[in-house]
Amino acid sequence: MDADEWHVVDDDEDRTEWERPDRFVRVVVRRTAADEWAVTLDALEQAPEGPAYERETYTNREAATDRARVWRERYTPD
C-alpha cells in the first residue's frame, strides 16, 4: 500500500479528509475560523501503530496539504 491508496472521504474548498483503507487513521486539512489551514492526524487505539493525535497550522492550504501527505506516507503500512 502507498499513500495514494488512502480514500478521500470529504473534499471541498474548505476541507479535505483522507481515511486509511483499514479506517484506523484519518488525516484532515481544513480552513480555520482565522482563515489559516489546520492539518490533523488522528490514529485510533486499534491502529497497529497505536493511538496518535497531531495538529499543525499553516498560512496556506498547499503547506497543510504537504504535511498531510507526509503523515499519510508515515502511517501507510508496508
C-alpha positions in Angstrom: 0.0 0.0 0.0 1.1 3.6 -0.6 -0.2 7.0 0.5 -2.2 7.3 -2.8 -4.4 4.3 -1.7 -6.0 6.3 1.1 -9.7 7.2 0.5 -10.8 10.8 0.2 -14.0 10.9 2.3 -14.6 14.6 2.1 -13.3 17.2 -0.3 -14.5 20.8 -0.9 -12.9 24.2 -0.9 -12.6 24.4 2.9 -11.8 20.8 3.8 -10.2 17.5 2.6 -10.3 14.4 4.6 -8.4 11.1 3.9 -9.0 7.8 5.6 -6.7 4.8 5.5 -8.3 1.7 4.0 -8.4 -0.1 7.4 -10.3 3.0 8.8 -7.9 3.3 11.8 -6.2 6.5 10.7 -7.6 9.8 9.3 -5.8 13.0 8.1 -7.8 16.2 7.7 -6.9 19.6 6.1 -9.4 22.3 6.9 -9.7 26.1 6.8 -9.9 27.6 10.3 -12.0 30.5 11.6 -8.9 32.6 11.5 -8.5 31.8 7.7 -5.5 29.6 8.3 -5.2 25.9 7.4 -5.1 23.2 10.1 -4.0 19.7 9.4 -4.7 16.9 11.9 -3.8 13.3 12.2 -5.9 11.0 14.3 -5.0 7.3 14.8 -7.3 5.2 16.8 -6.2 3.0 19.7 -6.9 0.0 17.5 -4.4 1.1 14.8 -1.4 -1.3 14.6 0.9 1.7 15.4 -1.1 2.6 18.4 -3.0 5.9 19.1 -1.8 9.2 17.9 -3.1 12.8 17.5 -1.2 15.6 15.9 -2.3 19.1 14.8 -0.4 21.8 13.0 -1.5 25.1 11.5 -0.2 26.8 8.3 -0.9 30.0 6.5 -1.9 28.3 3.2 -3.6 25.2 2.0 -0.6 24.0 0.0 1.7 23.7 3.0 -1.0 22.0 5.1 -1.6 19.5 2.2 2.1 18.8 2.0 2.1 18.0 5.7 -1.0 15.7 5.2 0.9 13.8 2.5 3.9 13.3 4.8 1.6 12.0 7.6 -0.2 9.7 5.1 3.1 8.3 4.0 4.3 7.8 7.6 1.1 6.0 8.5 0.9 3.8 5.4 1.7 0.2 6.3 4.4 -1.6 4.3 
